[in-house]
Amino acid sequence: MADERWPELGDAAWRDTRDTLHLWTQIVGKVRLALTPWLNHSWHVALYVTARGLTTSPMPVAGGSLEIEFDFIEDVLWLRRSDGRFRQVMLRPVTVAEFYDDVLIALGELDVAVAVNPMPCEIADCVPFDQDTAHKSYDAEDARRFHRVLLSAHEVLSRFRTGFLGKASPVHFFWGSFDLAVTRFSGRGAPRHPGGVPHLPDAVAQEAYSHEVSSAGFWPGGGGPVEYAAFYSYAYPAPEGFSAAKVKPAAAFWSKALGEFLLPYDAMRKARDPDAALMAFLTSTYEAAADLGRWDRKALEGPLGEAGKVRSL
């Protein structure tokens, strides 16, 4: 049962599929970016976890709406218009360049006119989508395991979110960094972010971090100093003493390379109670950020939500 809820991630085949999926989600995400009006902190570009995969949610197009969904159960990318028309792009081992062409063709057949910037975001060494023939892996079982992790992580992150009364993001999936995240805000402004994220305009990073945050989520690894999957938690700006804070569980640690706390996925899934270990990580790292940053915790926090029970005032 534990393996089903928190399946193993980590072999070489999965890493190849992960890196290809990252770029495929960027292609779909850039369609969402082009079709939706700007929302604070780039929330308009994120994807959302579904029972079958990841979706854009409905996007406005001429004559109605368009939704694009990665279906990891049937290995299909669905493109559905609100007038009933749809197209499918099969999820199979093909190059990023071919997948990019397939998506653009499907959009054209659905009469969706959209200009997509073909350069990936937040990846240091990359080539435009239409030139990428190196990434071409898709293992269906690996994709399904990844989806099960997203579903389980989404459940715990969503429960964690219920204990915060202040401004908080949805639990959403950012295709640029390829992570599932939830963010809490103190309500105060933050120093201007220095930018410097690969292939991301500094103005985007500065708008995203315009206010103080404590952010946490799940990242499947890759493309940096940490290759393995992990849960993370960081604060911007990081208050003095944050990196030395004592957090839970024992397997969690401060990554100087990333500037954030990490809880390796394998350590979490092997815990006696993985969900409790993850909740302890989310809670303790947030409390360190809030206490050291002098957030108004009394005004911002409440008890965790319960199904069917109204929050007491």
C-alpha positions as a Markdown table, in Angstrom:
| # | Residue | x | y | z |
|---|---|---|---|---|
| 1 | Met | 0.0 | 0.0 | 0.0 |
| 2 | Ala | 2.8 | 2.4 | 0.9 |
| 3 | Asp | 4.6 | 1.6 | -2.4 |
| 4 | Glu | 1.3 | 2.3 | -4.3 |
| 5 | Arg | 0.8 | 5.7 | -2.6 |
| 6 | Trp | 4.4 | 6.7 | -2.7 |
| 7 | Pro | 6.0 | 4.6 | -5.5 |
| 8 | Glu | 9.7 | 4.5 | -6.2 |
| 9 | Leu | 11.3 | 7.1 | -8.5 |
| 10 | Gly | 14.9 | 7.0 | -9.3 |
| 11 | Asp | 16.2 | 4.7 | -12.0 |
| 12 | Ala | 17.9 | 5.9 | -15.2 |
| 13 | Ala | 14.9 | 5.1 | -17.4 |
| 14 | Trp | 12.7 | 7.3 | -15.3 |
| 15 | Arg | 15.2 | 10.2 | -15.4 |
| 16 | Asp | 15.2 | 10.1 | -19.2 |
| 17 | Thr | 11.3 | 10.1 | -19.2 |
| 18 | Arg | 11.4 | 12.9 | -16.6 |
| 19 | Asp | 13.6 | 15.2 | -18.7 |
| 20 | Thr | 11.5 | 14.6 | -21.8 |
| 21 | Leu | 8.2 | 15.2 | -19.9 |
| 22 | His | 9.7 | 18.4 | -18.5 |
| 23 | Leu | 10.1 | 19.8 | -22.0 |
| 24 | Trp | 6.7 | 18.5 | -23.2 |
| 25 | Thr | 5.0 | 20.2 | -20.3 |
| 26 | Gln | 6.8 | 23.4 | -21.2 |
| 27 | Ile | 5.3 | 23.3 | -24.7 |
| 28 | Val | 1.8 | 23.0 | -23.3 |
| 29 | Gly | 2.5 | 25.5 | -20.6 |
| 30 | Lys | 3.7 | 28.0 | -23.2 |
| 31 | Val | 0.3 | 27.7 | -25.0 |
| 32 | Arg | -1.3 | 28.6 | -21.6 |
| 33 | Leu | 1.1 | 31.5 | -21.2 |
| 34 | Ala | 0.1 | 32.8 | -24.6 |
| 35 | Leu | -3.6 | 32.5 | -24.2 |
| 36 | Thr | -4.3 | 33.7 | -20.6 |
| 37 | Pro | -4.1 | 37.1 | -19.0 |
| 38 | Trp | -1.3 | 37.7 | -16.5 |
| 39 | Leu | -2.1 | 36.8 | -13.0 |
| 40 | Asn | 0.1 | 37.8 | -10.0 |
| 41 | His | 3.2 | 35.7 | -9.4 |
| 42 | Ser | 2.7 | 33.9 | -12.8 |
| 43 | Trp | -0.1 | 31.9 | -11.4 |
| 44 | His | -1.8 | 32.0 | -14.8 |
| 45 | Val | 0.9 | 29.8 | -16.4 |
| 46 | Ala | 0.7 | 26.8 | -14.0 |
| 47 | Leu | -0.8 | 23.4 | -14.7 |
| 48 | Tyr | -3.0 | 21.5 | -12.3 |
| 49 | Val | -3.0 | 17.9 | -11.1 |
| 50 | Thr | -6.0 | 15.8 | -12.2 |
| 51 | Ala | -7.1 | 12.3 | -11.5 |
| 52 | Arg | -5.5 | 11.4 | -14.8 |
| 53 | Gly | -2.5 | 13.7 | -15.1 |
| 54 | Leu | -2.0 | 17.4 | -15.6 |
| 55 | Thr | -4.3 | 20.0 | -17.1 |
| 56 | Thr | -4.1 | 23.7 | -18.2 |
| 57 | Ser | -7.8 | 24.2 | -17.1 |
| 58 | Pro | -10.0 | 26.0 | -19.6 |
| 59 | Met | -8.2 | 28.8 | -21.6 |
| 60 | Pro | -10.0 | 31.5 | -23.6 |
| 61 | Val | -9.9 | 31.1 | -27.4 |
| 62 | Ala | -11.9 | 32.6 | -30.2 |
| 63 | Gly | -15.4 | 31.1 | -30.0 |
| 64 | Gly | -15.1 | 29.5 | -26.6 |
| 65 | Ser | -12.5 | 27.7 | -24.5 |
| 66 | Leu | -9.7 | 25.2 | -24.9 |
| 67 | Glu | -8.3 | 22.7 | -22.4 |
| 68 | Ile | -5.2 | 20.6 | -22.8 |
| 69 | Glu | -4.6 | 17.7 | -20.5 |
| 70 | Phe | -1.8 | 15.1 | -20.1 |
| 71 | Asp | -3.6 | 11.8 | -19.5 |
| 72 | Phe | -1.0 | 9.4 | -18.0 |
| 73 | Ile | -3.6 | 6.7 | -17.7 |
| 74 | Glu | -4.3 | 6.3 | -21.4 |
| 75 | Asp | -1.0 | 8.0 | -22.5 |
| 76 | Val | -2.7 | 10.7 | -24.5 |
| 77 | Leu | -2.4 | 14.5 | -24.7 |
| 78 | Trp | -6.0 | 15.7 | -25.0 |
| 79 | Leu | -6.8 | 19.0 | -26.7 |
| 80 | Arg | -10.5 | 19.7 | -26.2 |
| 81 | Arg | -12.6 | 22.7 | -27.3 |
| 82 | Ser | -15.8 | 23.8 | -25.6 |
| 83 | Asp | -17.7 | 23.3 | -28.9 |
| 84 | Gly | -17.1 | 19.5 | -28.7 |
| 85 | Arg | -14.1 | 19.3 | -31.1 |
| 86 | Phe | -11.0 | 17.6 | -29.9 |
| 87 | Arg | -7.6 | 16.2 | -31.0 |
| 88 | Gln | -5.3 | 13.7 | -29.5 |
| 89 | Val | -1.5 | 13.6 | -29.4 |
| 90 | Met | -0.3 | 10.2 | -28.3 |
| 91 | Leu | 2.3 | 10.1 | -25.5 |
| 92 | Arg | 5.0 | 7.8 | -26.8 |
| 93 | Pro | 8.8 | 7.8 | -27.3 |
| 94 | Val | 9.2 | 10.7 | -29.8 |
| 95 | Thr | 11.6 | 13.6 | -29.9 |
| 96 | Val | 10.6 | 17.0 | -28.4 |
| 97 | Ala | 10.8 | 18.4 | -31.9 |
| 98 | Glu | 8.2 | 15.9 | -33.2 |
| 99 | Phe | 5.9 | 16.4 | -30.1 |
| 100 | Tyr | 6.1 | 20.2 | -30.6 |
| 101 | Asp | 5.1 | 19.8 | -34.3 |
| 102 | Asp | 2.2 | 17.5 | -33.3 |
| 103 | Val | 0.8 | 19.9 | -30.8 |
| 104 | Leu | 1.0 | 22.9 | -33.2 |
| 105 | Ile | -0.7 | 20.8 | -35.9 |
| 106 | Ala | -3.5 | 19.8 | -33.5 |
| 107 | Leu | -4.0 | 23.4 | -32.4 |
| 108 | Gly | -4.3 | 24.4 | -36.0 |
| 109 | Glu | -6.8 | 21.8 | -36.8 |
| 110 | Leu | -8.9 | 23.1 | -33.8 |
| 111 | Asp | -8.6 | 26.7 | -35.3 |
| 112 | Val | -6.6 | 27.9 | -32.3 |
| 113 | Ala | -4.2 | 30.6 | -33.5 |
| 114 | Val | -1.3 | 31.0 | -30.9 |
| 115 | Ala | 2.3 | 32.0 | -31.1 |
| 116 | Val | 4.5 | 29.9 | -28.9 |
| 117 | Asn | 8.1 | 30.9 | -28.0 |
| 118 | Pro | 10.1 | 27.7 | -28.8 |
| 119 | Met | 12.9 | 28.4 | -26.3 |
| 120 | Pro | 12.6 | 26.4 | -23.0 |
| 121 | Cys | 12.5 | 28.4 | -19.7 |
| 122 | Glu | 14.6 | 27.9 | -16.6 |
| 123 | Ile | 16.9 | 25.3 | -18.2 |
| 124 | Ala | 20.6 | 26.4 | -18.5 |
| 125 | Asp | 21.7 | 24.3 | -21.4 |
| 126 | Cys | 18.9 | 23.9 | -23.9 |
| 127 | Val | 17.9 | 24.2 | -27.5 |
| 128 | Pro | 14.6 | 25.4 | -29.1 |
| 129 | Phe | 11.8 | 22.8 | -29.0 |
| 130 | Asp | 11.8 | 22.5 | -32.8 |
| 131 | Gln | 15.5 | 21.6 | -32.8 |
| 132 | Asp | 15.5 | 19.1 | -29.8 |
| 133 | Thr | 16.0 | 15.6 | -31.1 |
| 134 | Ala | 18.0 | 14.5 | -28.0 |
| 135 | His | 15.1 | 14.1 | -25.6 |
| 136 | Lys | 12.8 | 11.3 | -26.8 |
| 137 | Ser | 12.0 | 9.0 | -23.9 |
| 138 | Tyr | 8.6 | 8.1 | -22.6 |
| 139 | Asp | 8.1 | 5.1 | -20.4 |
| 140 | Ala | 4.4 | 4.8 | -19.6 |
| 141 | Glu | 4.8 | 3.0 | -16.3 |
| 142 | Asp | 7.3 | 5.6 | -15.1 |
| 143 | Ala | 4.9 | 8.4 | -16.1 |
| 144 | Arg | 2.1 | 6.7 | -14.1 |
| 145 | Arg | 4.3 | 6.4 | -11.1 |
| 146 | Phe | 5.2 | 10.0 | -11.3 |
| 147 | His | 1.5 | 10.8 | -11.5 |
| 148 | Arg | 0.8 | 8.8 | -8.4 |
| 149 | Val | 3.4 | 10.8 | -6.6 |
| 150 | Leu | 1.8 | 14.1 | -7.8 |
| 151 | Leu | -1.6 | 12.9 | -6.6 |
| 152 | Ser | -0.3 | 12.0 | -3.1 |
| 153 | Ala | 1.8 | 15.1 | -2.8 |
| 154 | His | -1.1 | 17.2 | -4.0 |
| 155 | Glu | -3.3 | 15.7 | -1.2 |
| 156 | Val | -0.8 | 16.5 | 1.6 |
| 157 | Leu | 0.1 | 20.0 | 0.2 |
| 158 | Ser | -3.6 | 20.8 | -0.1 |
| 159 | Arg | -4.2 | 19.8 | 3.5 |
| 160 | Phe | -1.2 | 21.8 | 4.7 |
| 161 | Arg | -2.7 | 24.8 | 2.8 |
| 162 | Thr | -5.9 | 24.7 | 4.8 |
| 163 | Gly | -4.1 | 25.8 | 8.0 |
| 164 | Phe | -3.3 | 29.3 | 6.5 |
| 165 | Leu | -5.8 | 32.1 | 6.5 |
| 166 | Gly | -3.6 | 34.7 | 4.7 |
| 167 | Lys | -2.9 | 34.9 | 1.0 |
| 168 | Ala | -1.8 | 31.5 | -0.4 |
| 169 | Ser | -1.4 | 30.1 | -3.8 |
| 170 | Pro | -3.3 | 27.2 | -5.2 |
| 171 | Val | -1.4 | 23.9 | -5.2 |
| 172 | His | -0.2 | 24.1 | -8.7 |
| 173 | Phe | 2.5 | 22.7 | -11.1 |
| 174 | Phe | 5.1 | 25.0 | -12.6 |
| 175 | Trp | 6.4 | 23.6 | -15.9 |
| 176 | Gly | 9.4 | 25.9 | -15.9 |
| 177 | Ser | 11.0 | 24.5 | -12.8 |
| 178 | Phe | 8.9 | 21.2 | -13.1 |
| 179 | Asp | 7.6 | 21.2 | -9.6 |
| 180 | Leu | 4.4 | 21.0 | -7.6 |
| 181 | Ala | 4.2 | 24.0 | -5.3 |
| 182 | Val | 2.2 | 25.9 | -2.7 |
| 183 | Thr | 3.2 | 29.3 | -1.4 |
| 184 | Arg | 2.2 | 31.3 | 1.7 |
| 185 | Phe | 2.5 | 35.1 | 1.9 |
| 186 | Ser | 3.2 | 37.2 | 5.0 |
| 187 | Gly | 1.4 | 40.2 | 3.5 |
| 188 | Arg | 4.6 | 42.4 | 3.3 |
| 189 | Gly | 6.5 | 43.4 | 0.3 |
| 190 | Ala | 10.0 | 41.9 | -0.5 |
| 191 | Pro | 13.3 | 43.3 | -1.8 |
| 192 | Arg | 13.6 | 43.2 | -5.5 |
| 193 | His | 14.6 | 39.8 | -6.7 |
| 194 | Pro | 18.0 | 39.7 | -8.4 |
| 195 | Gly | 16.8 | 37.6 | -11.3 |
| 196 | Gly | 19.4 | 35.6 | -13.3 |
| 197 | Val | 17.2 | 32.6 | -13.9 |
| 198 | Pro | 18.2 | 30.9 | -17.2 |
| 199 | His | 16.0 | 31.9 | -20.1 |
| 200 | Leu | 13.6 | 33.8 | -17.9 |
| 201 | Pro | 13.2 | 37.6 | -18.0 |
| 202 | Asp | 14.3 | 39.2 | -14.8 |
| 203 | Ala | 11.0 | 41.1 | -14.7 |
| 204 | Val | 9.1 | 37.7 | -14.4 |
| 205 | Ala | 11.2 | 36.6 | -11.4 |
| 206 | Gln | 10.9 | 40.0 | -9.8 |
| 207 | Glu | 7.1 | 40.1 | -10.2 |
| 208 | Ala | 6.9 | 36.5 | -8.8 |
| 209 | Tyr | 8.8 | 37.4 | -5.7 |
| 210 | Ser | 7.3 | 40.9 | -5.1 |
| 211 | His | 6.2 | 39.9 | -1.6 |
| 212 | Glu | 7.6 | 37.8 | 1.2 |
| 213 | Val | 6.9 | 34.1 | 0.9 |
| 214 | Ser | 7.3 | 30.7 | 2.4 |
| 215 | Ser | 7.1 | 28.2 | -0.4 |
| 216 | Ala | 7.2 | 24.4 | -0.4 |
| 217 | Gly | 6.6 | 21.6 | -2.9 |
| 218 | Phe | 7.8 | 18.5 | -4.7 |
| 219 | Trp | 10.5 | 18.4 | -7.3 |
| 220 | Pro | 11.5 | 15.2 | -9.2 |
| 221 | Gly | 15.1 | 16.3 | -9.5 |
| 222 | Gly | 17.4 | 17.0 | -12.5 |
| 223 | Gly | 19.0 | 19.9 | -14.2 |
| 224 | Gly | 21.0 | 21.1 | -11.2 |
| 225 | Pro | 23.2 | 20.2 | -8.2 |
| 226 | Val | 20.6 | 17.8 | -6.9 |
| 227 | Glu | 19.6 | 14.9 | -9.2 |
| 228 | Tyr | 17.2 | 13.0 | -6.9 |
| 229 | Ala | 13.6 | 13.7 | -6.2 |
| 230 | Ala | 12.9 | 15.7 | -3.1 |
| 231 | Phe | 10.4 | 17.9 | -1.2 |
| 232 | Tyr | 11.7 | 21.4 | -0.7 |
| 233 | Ser | 11.0 | 24.5 | 1.4 |
| 234 | Tyr | 12.4 | 28.0 | 1.1 |
| 235 | Ala | 11.7 | 31.6 | 2.2 |
| 236 | Tyr | 12.2 | 34.8 | 0.2 |
| 237 | Pro | 13.8 | 36.8 | 1.5 |
| 238 | Ala | 15.4 | 34.2 | 3.8 |
| 239 | Pro | 15.4 | 35.7 | 7.3 |
| 240 | Glu | 18.6 | 35.7 | 9.3 |
| 241 | Gly | 19.3 | 32.3 | 10.8 |
| 242 | Phe | 16.9 | 30.4 | 8.5 |
| 243 | Ser | 19.5 | 28.0 | 7.2 |
| 244 | Ala | 20.5 | 26.9 | 10.7 |
| 245 | Ala | 16.9 | 26.3 | 11.9 |
| 246 | Lys | 16.0 | 22.9 | 13.4 |
| 247 | Val | 13.5 | 21.3 | 11.1 |
| 248 | Lys | 11.7 | 17.9 | 11.0 |
| 249 | Pro | 12.0 | 15.0 | 10.2 |
| 250 | Ala | 15.6 | 14.0 | 10.9 |
| 251 | Ala | 16.3 | 13.3 | 7.2 |
| 252 | Ala | 15.6 | 16.9 | 6.2 |
| 253 | Phe | 18.6 | 19.2 | 5.7 |
| 254 | Trp | 19.6 | 22.6 | 4.4 |
| 255 | Ser | 21.0 | 22.6 | 0.9 |
| 256 | Lys | 23.6 | 25.3 | 0.5 |
| 257 | Ala | 23.7 | 24.7 | -3.3 |
| 258 | Leu | 20.0 | 25.3 | -3.7 |
| 259 | Gly | 19.4 | 27.7 | -0.8 |
| 260 | Glu | 16.5 | 25.8 | 0.6 |
| 261 | Phe | 15.6 | 22.9 | 2.9 |
| 262 | Leu | 15.3 | 19.4 | 1.3 |
| 263 | Leu | 13.6 | 16.2 | 2.3 |
| 264 | Pro | 14.7 | 13.5 | -0.1 |
| 265 | Tyr | 11.7 | 11.7 | -1.6 |
| 266 | Asp | 13.2 | 8.3 | -0.8 |
| 267 | Ala | 13.7 | 9.2 | 2.8 |
| 268 | Met | 10.1 | 10.4 | 3.1 |
| 269 | Arg | 8.6 | 7.3 | 1.4 |
| 270 | Lys | 10.5 | 4.9 | 3.6 |
| 271 | Ala | 9.4 | 6.6 | 6.9 |
| 272 | Arg | 7.1 | 4.8 | 9.2 |
| 273 | Asp | 4.3 | 7.3 | 8.3 |
| 274 | Pro | 5.3 | 9.0 | 5.1 |
| 275 | Asp | 2.4 | 11.5 | 5.1 |
| 276 | Ala | 3.2 | 12.5 | 8.7 |
| 277 | Ala | 6.9 | 12.9 | 7.9 |
| 278 | Leu | 6.0 | 15.2 | 4.9 |
| 279 | Met | 3.6 | 17.2 | 7.0 |
| 280 | Ala | 6.2 | 17.7 | 9.7 |
| 281 | Phe | 8.7 | 19.0 | 7.1 |
| 282 | Leu | 6.1 | 21.4 | 5.6 |
| 283 | Thr | 5.1 | 22.7 | 9.1 |
| 284 | Ser | 8.5 | 23.0 | 10.7 |
| 285 | Thr | 10.1 | 24.8 | 7.7 |
| 286 | Tyr | 7.2 | 27.2 | 7.5 |
| 287 | Glu | 7.3 | 27.9 | 11.2 |
| 288 | Ala | 11.1 | 28.6 | 11.0 |
| 289 | Ala | 10.5 | 31.1 | 8.2 |
| 290 | Ala | 7.5 | 32.7 | 9.9 |
| 291 | Asp | 9.1 | 32.9 | 13.4 |
| 292 | Leu | 12.5 | 34.2 | 12.2 |
| 293 | Gly | 10.8 | 36.6 | 9.7 |
| 294 | Arg | 8.4 | 37.8 | 12.4 |
| 295 | Trp | 5.2 | 37.0 | 10.5 |
| 296 | Asp | 1.9 | 37.8 | 12.3 |
| 297 | Arg | 1.2 | 34.1 | 12.8 |
| 298 | Lys | -1.8 | 34.7 | 15.1 |
| 299 | Ala | -3.6 | 36.6 | 12.3 |
| 300 | Leu | -2.4 | 34.3 | 9.5 |
| 301 | Glu | -2.9 | 30.8 | 10.8 |
| 302 | Gly | -5.8 | 28.6 | 11.8 |
| 303 | Pro | -6.5 | 24.9 | 12.4 |
| 304 | Leu | -6.2 | 22.4 | 9.5 |
| 305 | Gly | -9.4 | 22.0 | 7.7 |
| 306 | Glu | -11.7 | 19.0 | 8.1 |
| 307 | Ala | -14.1 | 17.7 | 5.4 |
| 308 | Gly | -17.7 | 18.9 | 5.9 |
| 309 | Lys | -16.8 | 21.0 | 9.0 |
| 310 | Val | -17.0 | 24.8 | 8.9 |
| 311 | Arg | -14.0 | 26.6 | 10.3 |
| 312 | Ser | -14.7 | 28.0 | 13.8 |
| 313 | Leu | -14.3 | 31.7 | 14.2 |
